[in-house]
Amino acid sequence: MRALASIARELELGSALKIGKGEEVTGGRDKNSILADAFEALVGAIYLDHGFDVSAEIIMRLMKSAIDEAVTRGAGLDGKTALQEIVASSGWAPPEYKVSESGPDHDKDFVAYAIVNGVTYPQGHGKSKREAEQVAARIAFEALSNN
């Protein structure tokens, strides 16, 4: 979803969206989920207007850097899965996560730490517990991969 939202930002799709007052006030034009949905809608419209070949060419051009980055990061594995695999291959116990939250209910911030084999890795931040754990896991994975 973040890759699609990033592409939508590059295309400045947020400025072309019709959104409600509530979303406008809470920064809806820059929310990953809304931008990713807008990009998917754009791709669908291109497909309907121009067919598969044209839409595939445009998609590949727009997504090339995101695809290259995903391949480099670990064959598309999310952070927790990638960390779990490297930990299991080392024969260690599964990773643990410590998570704290702060902020008002409508705008929480989460901080997570991944703990592997007794070592606590630098914190990951996110707008959800899952996102913070994924970031923390990716940090731990990258640290372990470089050793």
OpenMM code with the backbone's topology and positions (N, CA, C; nanometers):
from openmm import Vec3, app, unit

residues = "MET ARG ALA LEU ALA SER ILE ALA ARG GLU LEU GLU LEU GLY SER ALA LEU LYS ILE GLY LYS GLY GLU GLU VAL THR GLY GLY ARG ASP LYS ASN SER ILE LEU ALA ASP ALA PHE GLU ALA LEU VAL GLY ALA ILE TYR LEU ASP HIS GLY PHE ASP VAL SER ALA GLU ILE ILE MET ARG LEU MET LYS SER ALA ILE ASP GLU ALA VAL THR ARG GLY ALA GLY LEU ASP GLY LYS THR ALA LEU GLN GLU ILE VAL ALA SER SER GLY TRP ALA PRO PRO GLU TYR LYS VAL SER GLU SER GLY PRO ASP HIS ASP LYS ASP PHE VAL ALA TYR ALA ILE VAL ASN GLY VAL THR TYR PRO GLN GLY HIS GLY LYS SER LYS ARG GLU ALA GLU GLN VAL ALA ALA ARG ILE ALA PHE GLU ALA LEU SER ASN ASN".split()
positions = [
    Vec3(0.0818, -0.1181, 0.0000),
    Vec3(0.0000, 0.0000, 0.0000),
    Vec3(0.0871, 0.1258, 0.0000),
    Vec3(0.1978, 0.1234, 0.0756),
    Vec3(0.2829, 0.2429, 0.0815),
    Vec3(0.3434, 0.2751, -0.0542),
    Vec3(0.3779, 0.1715, -0.1304),
    Vec3(0.4365, 0.1954, -0.2623),
    Vec3(0.3357, 0.2650, -0.3531),
    Vec3(0.2112, 0.2182, -0.3499),
    Vec3(0.1081, 0.2808, -0.4333),
    Vec3(0.0817, 0.4241, -0.3877),
    Vec3(0.0783, 0.4455, -0.2572),
    Vec3(0.0573, 0.5804, -0.2041),
    Vec3(0.1723, 0.6725, -0.2440),
    Vec3(0.2934, 0.6199, -0.2422),
    Vec3(0.4101, 0.6992, -0.2807),
    Vec3(0.4002, 0.7432, -0.4270),
    Vec3(0.3584, 0.6514, -0.5122),
    Vec3(0.3417, 0.6854, -0.6538),
    Vec3(0.2309, 0.7889, -0.6700),
    Vec3(0.1221, 0.7717, -0.5956),
    Vec3(0.0119, 0.8685, -0.6010),
    Vec3(0.0601, 1.0070, -0.5590),
    Vec3(0.1481, 1.0127, -0.4591),
    Vec3(0.2039, 1.1419, -0.4164),
    Vec3(0.2871, 1.2046, -0.5285),
    Vec3(0.3693, 1.1227, -0.5942),
    Vec3(0.4509, 1.1741, -0.7046),
    Vec3(0.3628, 1.2320, -0.8148),
    Vec3(0.2475, 1.1680, -0.8378),
    Vec3(0.1542, 1.2140, -0.9407),
    Vec3(0.0628, 1.3260, -0.8908),
    Vec3(0.0754, 1.3599, -0.7618),
    Vec3(-0.0072, 1.4620, -0.6972),
    Vec3(-0.1561, 1.4318, -0.7094),
    Vec3(-0.1920, 1.3032, -0.6933),
    Vec3(-0.3323, 1.2631, -0.7023),
    Vec3(-0.4156, 1.3203, -0.5882),
    Vec3(-0.3545, 1.3415, -0.4732),
    Vec3(-0.4283, 1.3941, -0.3586),
    Vec3(-0.5000, 1.5241, -0.3894),
    Vec3(-0.4378, 1.6083, -0.4697),
    Vec3(-0.4985, 1.7382, -0.5009),
    Vec3(-0.6199, 1.7247, -0.5928),
    Vec3(-0.6348, 1.6109, -0.6602),
    Vec3(-0.7467, 1.5905, -0.7520),
    Vec3(-0.8637, 1.5158, -0.6883),
    Vec3(-0.8497, 1.4766, -0.5622),
    Vec3(-0.9529, 1.3959, -0.4971),
    Vec3(-1.0656, 1.4810, -0.4412),
    Vec3(-1.1880, 1.4278, -0.4524),
    Vec3(-1.3026, 1.4875, -0.3837),
    Vec3(-1.3192, 1.4097, -0.2548),
    Vec3(-1.2994, 1.4773, -0.1424),
    Vec3(-1.3123, 1.4106, -0.0133),
    Vec3(-1.4032, 1.4930, 0.0773),
    Vec3(-1.4568, 1.4275, 0.1789),
    Vec3(-1.5454, 1.4943, 0.2728),
    Vec3(-1.4706, 1.5895, 0.3643),
    Vec3(-1.5476, 1.6724, 0.4341),
    Vec3(-1.4880, 1.7708, 0.5249),
    Vec3(-1.4073, 1.7039, 0.6350),
    Vec3(-1.4577, 1.5923, 0.6871),
    Vec3(-1.3865, 1.5217, 0.7939),
    Vec3(-1.2501, 1.4742, 0.7488),
    Vec3(-1.2435, 1.4156, 0.6300),
    Vec3(-1.1148, 1.3706, 0.5759),
    Vec3(-1.0246, 1.4890, 0.5451),
    Vec3(-1.0835, 1.5959, 0.4969),
    Vec3(-1.0046, 1.7160, 0.4657),
    Vec3(-0.9359, 1.7684, 0.5916),
    Vec3(-1.0106, 1.7744, 0.7010),
    Vec3(-0.9584, 1.8265, 0.8274),
    Vec3(-0.8490, 1.7367, 0.8842),
    Vec3(-0.8619, 1.6050, 0.8645),
    Vec3(-0.7642, 1.5113, 0.9224),
    Vec3(-0.6532, 1.4736, 0.8251),
    Vec3(-0.6384, 1.5498, 0.7170),
    Vec3(-0.5281, 1.5242, 0.6244),
    Vec3(-0.5518, 1.4085, 0.5299),
    Vec3(-0.6764, 1.3854, 0.4944),
    Vec3(-0.7117, 1.2730, 0.4080),
    Vec3(-0.6426, 1.2721, 0.2730),
    Vec3(-0.6083, 1.3880, 0.2224),
    Vec3(-0.5427, 1.3943, 0.0910),
    Vec3(-0.4027, 1.3338, 0.0932),
    Vec3(-0.3500, 1.3101, 0.2134),
    Vec3(-0.2160, 1.2529, 0.2235),
    Vec3(-0.2150, 1.1194, 0.2987),
    Vec3(-0.3306, 1.0583, 0.3184),
    Vec3(-0.3366, 0.9283, 0.3864),
    Vec3(-0.2997, 0.8174, 0.2881),
    Vec3(-0.2137, 0.7268, 0.3334),
    Vec3(-0.1691, 0.6179, 0.2468),
    Vec3(-0.2849, 0.5399, 0.1874),
    Vec3(-0.3837, 0.5043, 0.2688),
    Vec3(-0.4932, 0.4208, 0.2192),
    Vec3(-0.5730, 0.4921, 0.1109),
    Vec3(-0.6001, 0.6198, 0.1289),
    Vec3(-0.6771, 0.6952, 0.0297),
    Vec3(-0.5959, 0.7135, -0.0978),
    Vec3(-0.4685, 0.7465, -0.0842),
    Vec3(-0.3843, 0.7645, -0.2028),
    Vec3(-0.3658, 0.6338, -0.2791),
    Vec3(-0.3475, 0.5228, -0.2072),
    Vec3(-0.3335, 0.3930, -0.2740),
    Vec3(-0.4611, 0.3586, -0.3497),
    Vec3(-0.5761, 0.3827, -0.2878),
    Vec3(-0.7038, 0.3575, -0.3556),
    Vec3(-0.7185, 0.4450, -0.4798),
    Vec3(-0.6758, 0.5706, -0.4703),
    Vec3(-0.6841, 0.6616, -0.5845),
    Vec3(-0.5956, 0.6132, -0.6987),
    Vec3(-0.4763, 0.5654, -0.6650),
    Vec3(-0.3873, 0.5139, -0.7689),
    Vec3(-0.4484, 0.3903, -0.8349),
    Vec3(-0.5058, 0.3001, -0.7547),
    Vec3(-0.5714, 0.1814, -0.8108),
    Vec3(-0.6857, 0.2213, -0.9041),
    Vec3(-0.7621, 0.3228, -0.8656),
    Vec3(-0.8716, 0.3701, -0.9503),
    Vec3(-0.8184, 0.4274, -1.0813),
    Vec3(-0.7079, 0.5003, -1.0742),
    Vec3(-0.6469, 0.5555, -1.1945),
    Vec3(-0.6023, 0.4438, -1.2886),
    Vec3(-0.5389, 0.3416, -1.2330),
    Vec3(-0.4950, 0.2276, -1.3140),
    Vec3(-0.6158, 0.1605, -1.3797),
    Vec3(-0.7228, 0.1425, -1.3032),
    Vec3(-0.8444, 0.0826, -1.3584),
    Vec3(-0.9022, 0.1652, -1.4719),
    Vec3(-0.9022, 0.2968, -1.4563),
    Vec3(-0.9542, 0.3846, -1.5609),
    Vec3(-0.8682, 0.3768, -1.6873),
    Vec3(-0.7377, 0.3732, -1.6699),
    Vec3(-0.6482, 0.3607, -1.7859),
    Vec3(-0.6737, 0.2288, -1.8569),
    Vec3(-0.6903, 0.1219, -1.7801),
    Vec3(-0.7185, -0.0098, -1.8386),
    Vec3(-0.8492, -0.0066, -1.9175),
    Vec3(-0.9543, 0.0501, -1.8595),
    Vec3(-1.0837, 0.0539, -1.9279),
    Vec3(-1.0792, 0.1392, -2.0542),
    Vec3(-1.0051, 0.2489, -2.0511),
    Vec3(-0.9981, 0.3381, -2.1666),
    Vec3(-0.9022, 0.2901, -2.2751),
    Vec3(-0.7908, 0.2263, -2.2348),
    Vec3(-0.6851, 0.1973, -2.3314),
    Vec3(-0.6472, 0.0508, -2.3430),
    Vec3(-0.7016, -0.0352, -2.2595),
    Vec3(-0.6730, -0.1777, -2.2690),
    Vec3(-0.5509, -0.2205, -2.1899),
    Vec3(-0.5256, -0.3509, -2.1963),
    Vec3(-0.4214, -0.4117, -2.1142),
    Vec3(-0.2811, -0.3639, -2.1504),
    Vec3(-0.2457, -0.3672, -2.2786),
    Vec3(-0.1078, -0.3366, -2.3180),
    Vec3(-0.0645, -0.1962, -2.2751),
    Vec3(-0.1479, -0.0981, -2.3011),
    Vec3(-0.1143, 0.0398, -2.2645),
    Vec3(-0.1074, 0.0544, -2.1127),
    Vec3(-0.2070, -0.0025, -2.0424),
    Vec3(-0.2065, 0.0113, -1.8963),
    Vec3(-0.0874, -0.0615, -1.8345),
    Vec3(-0.0509, -0.1782, -1.8875),
    Vec3(0.0647, -0.2515, -1.8346),
    Vec3(0.1928, -0.1709, -1.8535),
    Vec3(0.2069, -0.1076, -1.9692),
    Vec3(0.3258, -0.0258, -1.9957),
    Vec3(0.3345, 0.0921, -1.8986),
    Vec3(0.2234, 0.1590, -1.8757),
    Vec3(0.2216, 0.2736, -1.7842),
    Vec3(0.2501, 0.2286, -1.6415),
    Vec3(0.1872, 0.1195, -1.6003),
    Vec3(0.2083, 0.0676, -1.4645),
    Vec3(0.3547, 0.0320, -1.4435),
    Vec3(0.4142, -0.0368, -1.5381),
    Vec3(0.5548, -0.0763, -1.5234),
    Vec3(0.6452, 0.0464, -1.5151),
    Vec3(0.6161, 0.1475, -1.5938),
    Vec3(0.6971, 0.2690, -1.5896),
    Vec3(0.6839, 0.3379, -1.4531),
    Vec3(0.5613, 0.3466, -1.4031),
    Vec3(0.5381, 0.4140, -1.2752),
    Vec3(0.5901, 0.3344, -1.1559),
    Vec3(0.5851, 0.2019, -1.1658),
    Vec3(0.6165, 0.1184, -1.0499),
    Vec3(0.7556, 0.0572, -1.0524),
    Vec3(0.8345, 0.0840, -1.1551),
    Vec3(0.9653, 0.0205, -1.1671),
    Vec3(1.0516, 0.0385, -1.0424),
    Vec3(1.0623, 0.1606, -0.9931),
    Vec3(1.1487, 0.1821, -0.8764),
    Vec3(1.0930, 0.1121, -0.7525),
    Vec3(0.9610, 0.1096, -0.7359),
    Vec3(0.9009, 0.0406, -0.6208),
    Vec3(0.9243, -0.1097, -0.6298),
    Vec3(0.9156, -0.1652, -0.7492),
    Vec3(0.9397, -0.3088, -0.7684),
    Vec3(1.0862, -0.3411, -0.7413),
    Vec3(1.1765, -0.2601, -0.7948),
    Vec3(1.3198, -0.2820, -0.7709),
    Vec3(1.3521, -0.2769, -0.6219),
    Vec3(1.2924, -0.1822, -0.5513),
    Vec3(1.3164, -0.1697, -0.4076),
    Vec3(1.2639, -0.2915, -0.3326),
    Vec3(1.1466, -0.3407, -0.3707),
    Vec3(1.0890, -0.4584, -0.3042),
    Vec3(1.1773, -0.5808, -0.3236),
    Vec3(1.2313, -0.5972, -0.4425),
    Vec3(1.3200, -0.7108, -0.4692),
    Vec3(1.4462, -0.6995, -0.3847),
    Vec3(1.5014, -0.5800, -0.3761),
    Vec3(1.6225, -0.5572, -0.2969),
    Vec3(1.5989, -0.5844, -0.1488),
    Vec3(1.4798, -0.5474, -0.0984),
    Vec3(1.4498, -0.5600, 0.0441),
    Vec3(1.4251, -0.7029, 0.0892),
    Vec3(1.4038, -0.7967, 0.0023),
    Vec3(1.3828, -0.9320, 0.0504),
    Vec3(1.2675, -1.0034, -0.0147),
    Vec3(1.2614, -1.0021, -0.1445),
    Vec3(1.1633, -1.0782, -0.2215),
    Vec3(1.0202, -1.0501, -0.1780),
    Vec3(0.9934, -0.9282, -0.1354),
    Vec3(0.8569, -0.8914, -0.1035),
    Vec3(0.8085, -0.9348, 0.0332),
    Vec3(0.8957, -0.9907, 0.1157),
    Vec3(0.8535, -1.0315, 0.2490),
    Vec3(0.8327, -0.9089, 0.3362),
    Vec3(0.7284, -0.9127, 0.4182),
    Vec3(0.7128, -0.8040, 0.5132),
    Vec3(0.8205, -0.8173, 0.6200),
    Vec3(0.8400, -0.7126, 0.6982),
    Vec3(0.9487, -0.7099, 0.7960),
    Vec3(0.9438, -0.8231, 0.8962),
    Vec3(0.8252, -0.8511, 0.9503),
    Vec3(0.8142, -0.9551, 1.0528),
    Vec3(0.8430, -1.0936, 0.9949),
    Vec3(0.7964, -1.1197, 0.8734),
    Vec3(0.8228, -1.2496, 0.8109),
    Vec3(0.9708, -1.2647, 0.7796),
    Vec3(1.0312, -1.1604, 0.7242),
    Vec3(1.1741, -1.1660, 0.6925),
    Vec3(1.2566, -1.1891, 0.8189),
    Vec3(1.2217, -1.1183, 0.9272),
    Vec3(1.2942, -1.1360, 1.0531),
    Vec3(1.2734, -1.2768, 1.1076),
    Vec3(1.1503, -1.3256, 1.1033),
    Vec3(1.1205, -1.4605, 1.1524),
    Vec3(1.2045, -1.5645, 1.0785),
    Vec3(1.2191, -1.5489, 0.9479),
    Vec3(1.2956, -1.6461, 0.8695),
    Vec3(1.4436, -1.6445, 0.9060),
    Vec3(1.5020, -1.5266, 0.9206),
    Vec3(1.6446, -1.5209, 0.9538),
    Vec3(1.6684, -1.5713, 1.0960),
    Vec3(1.5751, -1.5440, 1.1870),
    Vec3(1.5869, -1.5908, 1.3254),
    Vec3(1.5755, -1.7430, 1.3300),
    Vec3(1.4790, -1.7983, 1.2583),
    Vec3(1.4605, -1.9438, 1.2565),
    Vec3(1.5816, -2.0137, 1.1963),
    Vec3(1.6386, -1.9551, 1.0904),
    Vec3(1.7549, -2.0178, 1.0271),
    Vec3(1.8776, -2.0143, 1.1182),
    Vec3(1.8776, -1.9229, 1.2155),
    Vec3(1.9879, -1.9147, 1.3118),
    Vec3(1.9657, -2.0044, 1.4330),
    Vec3(1.8459, -2.0631, 1.4423),
    Vec3(1.8150, -2.1521, 1.5536),
    Vec3(1.7783, -2.0805, 1.6824),
    Vec3(1.7439, -1.9521, 1.6735),
    Vec3(1.7085, -1.8746, 1.7914),
    Vec3(1.5588, -1.8832, 1.8181),
    Vec3(1.5202, -1.8402, 1.9375),
    Vec3(1.3780, -1.8316, 1.9725),
    Vec3(1.3123, -1.7228, 1.8867),
    Vec3(1.1820, -1.7328, 1.8655),
    Vec3(1.1125, -1.6300, 1.7858),
    Vec3(1.1326, -1.4904, 1.8442),
    Vec3(1.1315, -1.3887, 1.7592),
    Vec3(1.1484, -1.2518, 1.8075),
    Vec3(1.0324, -1.2111, 1.8986),
    Vec3(1.0627, -1.1207, 1.9905),
    Vec3(0.9596, -1.0617, 2.0759),
    Vec3(0.9478, -0.9146, 2.0380),
    Vec3(0.8306, -0.8577, 2.0644),
    Vec3(0.8086, -0.7165, 2.0359),
    Vec3(0.7544, -0.6479, 2.1601),
    Vec3(0.8107, -0.5330, 2.1927),
    Vec3(0.7612, -0.4477, 2.3004),
    Vec3(0.7047, -0.3225, 2.2339),
    Vec3(0.5783, -0.2925, 2.2634),
    Vec3(0.5110, -0.1809, 2.1970),
    Vec3(0.4535, -0.0849, 2.3005),
    Vec3(0.4708, 0.0441, 2.2750),
    Vec3(0.4060, 0.1465, 2.3572),
    Vec3(0.3296, 0.2405, 2.2648),
    Vec3(0.2308, 0.3068, 2.3213),
    Vec3(0.1509, 0.3991, 2.2409),
    Vec3(0.1369, 0.5315, 2.3139),
    Vec3(0.1173, 0.6368, 2.2350),
    Vec3(0.0954, 0.7691, 2.2916),
    Vec3(0.0048, 0.8465, 2.1973),
    Vec3(-0.0452, 0.9573, 2.2445),
    Vec3(-0.1301, 1.0424, 2.1625),
    Vec3(-0.2773, 1.0178, 2.1863),
    Vec3(-0.3610, 1.1080, 2.1338),
    Vec3(-0.5058, 1.0947, 2.1506),
    Vec3(-0.5596, 0.9765, 2.0695),
    Vec3(-0.6784, 0.9293, 2.1058),
    Vec3(-0.7362, 0.8120, 2.0407),
    Vec3(-0.7456, 0.8262, 1.8891),
    Vec3(-0.7724, 0.9444, 1.8400),
    Vec3(-0.7895, 0.9625, 1.6958),
    Vec3(-0.6564, 0.9796, 1.6213),
    Vec3(-0.5455, 0.9876, 1.6943),
    Vec3(-0.4160, 1.0099, 1.6295),
    Vec3(-0.3040, 0.9449, 1.7111),
    Vec3(-0.3133, 0.8137, 1.7296),
    Vec3(-0.2154, 0.7395, 1.8094),
    Vec3(-0.0813, 0.7309, 1.7373),
    Vec3(0.0239, 0.7282, 1.8162),
    Vec3(0.1584, 0.6986, 1.7680),
    Vec3(0.2056, 0.5755, 1.8434),
    Vec3(0.2631, 0.4801, 1.7712),
    Vec3(0.3114, 0.3573, 1.8325),
    Vec3(0.4620, 0.3476, 1.8139),
    Vec3(0.5296, 0.2965, 1.9159),
    Vec3(0.6735, 0.2721, 1.9114),
    Vec3(0.6937, 0.1260, 1.9475),
    Vec3(0.7712, 0.0549, 1.8651),
    Vec3(0.7954, -0.0876, 1.8900),
    Vec3(0.9445, -0.1164, 1.8858),
    Vec3(0.9842, -0.2133, 1.9662),
    Vec3(1.1211, -0.2639, 1.9670),
    Vec3(1.1155, -0.4123, 1.9363),
    Vec3(1.2040, -0.4597, 1.8503),
    Vec3(1.2181, -0.6033, 1.8256),
    Vec3(1.3325, -0.6535, 1.9127),
    Vec3(1.3087, -0.7661, 1.9790),
    Vec3(1.4108, -0.8270, 2.0645),
    Vec3(1.4412, -0.9649, 2.0078),
    Vec3(1.5668, -0.9846, 1.9696),
    Vec3(1.6093, -1.1106, 1.9087),
    Vec3(1.7304, -1.1628, 1.9833),
    Vec3(1.7193, -1.2844, 2.0328),
    Vec3(1.8309, -1.3498, 2.1009),
    Vec3(1.8880, -1.2613, 2.2123),
    Vec3(1.7988, -1.1924, 2.2839),
    Vec3(1.8399, -1.1076, 2.3953),
    Vec3(1.8856, -0.9685, 2.3577),
    Vec3(1.8885, -0.9368, 2.2292),
    Vec3(1.9337, -0.8055, 2.1825),
    Vec3(1.8119, -0.7223, 2.1421),
    Vec3(1.8031, -0.6007, 2.1957),
    Vec3(1.6951, -0.5089, 2.1591),
    Vec3(1.7459, -0.4172, 2.0486),
    Vec3(1.6733, -0.4151, 1.9375),
    Vec3(1.7127, -0.3345, 1.8218),
    Vec3(1.6437, -0.1983, 1.8263),
    Vec3(1.6964, -0.0992, 1.7512),
    Vec3(1.6381, 0.0356, 1.7538),
    Vec3(1.4884, 0.0352, 1.7232),
    Vec3(1.4226, 0.1360, 1.7737),
    Vec3(1.2769, 0.1425, 1.7669),
    Vec3(1.2232, 0.1689, 1.6275),
    Vec3(1.1010, 0.1182, 1.6066),
    Vec3(1.0252, 0.1470, 1.4861),
    Vec3(0.9012, 0.2261, 1.5242),
    Vec3(0.8611, 0.3192, 1.4403),
    Vec3(0.7439, 0.4032, 1.4674),
    Vec3(0.6354, 0.3727, 1.3657),
    Vec3(0.5097, 0.3942, 1.4051),
    Vec3(0.3992, 0.3774, 1.3126),
    Vec3(0.2704, 0.4341, 1.3683),
    Vec3(0.1695, 0.4418, 1.2819),
    Vec3(0.0381, 0.4901, 1.3221),
    Vec3(-0.0498, 0.3760, 1.3720),
    Vec3(0.0004, 0.2538, 1.3663),
    Vec3(-0.0692, 0.1384, 1.4231),
    Vec3(0.0354, 0.0492, 1.4890),
    Vec3(-0.0111, -0.0378, 1.5763),
    Vec3(0.0792, -0.1318, 1.6426),
    Vec3(0.1487, -0.2180, 1.5378),
    Vec3(0.0712, -0.2675, 1.4416),
    Vec3(0.1262, -0.3538, 1.3370),
    Vec3(0.2344, -0.2817, 1.2564),
    Vec3(0.2074, -0.1572, 1.2182),
    Vec3(0.3052, -0.0818, 1.1393),
    Vec3(0.4345, -0.0607, 1.2178),
    Vec3(0.4233, -0.0259, 1.3455),
    Vec3(0.5428, -0.0052, 1.4282),
    Vec3(0.6219, -0.1348, 1.4426),
    Vec3(0.5521, -0.2480, 1.4616),
    Vec3(0.6207, -0.3771, 1.4717),
    Vec3(0.6899, -0.4123, 1.3405),
    Vec3(0.6252, -0.3839, 1.2275),
    Vec3(0.6850, -0.4119, 1.0970),
    Vec3(0.8132, -0.3308, 1.0779),
    Vec3(0.8092, -0.2040, 1.1149),
    Vec3(0.9279, -0.1185, 1.1007),
    Vec3(1.0396, -0.1681, 1.1922),
    Vec3(1.0049, -0.2006, 1.3161),
    Vec3(1.1053, -0.2521, 1.4106),
    Vec3(1.1653, -0.3830, 1.3600),
    Vec3(1.0809, -0.4699, 1.3064),
    Vec3(1.1287, -0.5980, 1.2533),
    Vec3(1.2220, -0.5763, 1.1349),
    Vec3(1.1892, -0.4817, 1.0482),
    Vec3(1.2732, -0.4531, 0.9315),
    Vec3(1.4096, -0.4010, 0.9773),
    Vec3(1.4118, -0.3161, 1.0791),
    Vec3(1.5381, -0.2638, 1.1324),
    Vec3(1.6232, -0.3781, 1.1864),
    Vec3(1.5615, -0.4671, 1.2635),
    Vec3(1.6345, -0.5818, 1.3190),
    Vec3(1.6823, -0.6739, 1.2072),
    Vec3(1.5963, -0.6983, 1.1082),
    Vec3(1.6326, -0.7842, 0.9951),
    Vec3(1.7547, -0.7280, 0.9226),
    Vec3(1.7524, -0.5985, 0.8937),
    Vec3(1.8648, -0.5369, 0.8220),
    Vec3(1.9931, -0.5436, 0.9039),
    Vec3(1.9821, -0.5238, 1.0352),
    Vec3(2.1007, -0.5328, 1.1216),
    Vec3(2.1565, -0.6748, 1.1217),
    Vec3(2.0688, -0.7734, 1.1316),
    Vec3(2.1139, -0.9132, 1.1332),
    Vec3(2.1665, -0.9571, 0.9968),
    Vec3(2.1092, -0.9035, 0.8899),
    Vec3(2.1533, -0.9396, 0.7546),
    Vec3(2.2921, -0.8859, 0.7248),
    Vec3(2.3278, -0.7746, 0.7874),
    Vec3(2.4578, -0.7123, 0.7630),
    Vec3(2.5691, -0.7724, 0.8470),
    Vec3(2.5347, -0.8632, 0.9371),
    Vec3(2.6377, -0.9266, 1.0224),
    Vec3(2.6932, -1.0504, 0.9579),
] * unit.nanometer
topology = app.Topology()
chain = topology.addChain("A")
for resn in residues:
    res = topology.addResidue(resn, chain)
    for name in ("N", "CA", "C"):
        topology.addAtom(name, app.Element.getBySymbol(name[0]), res)
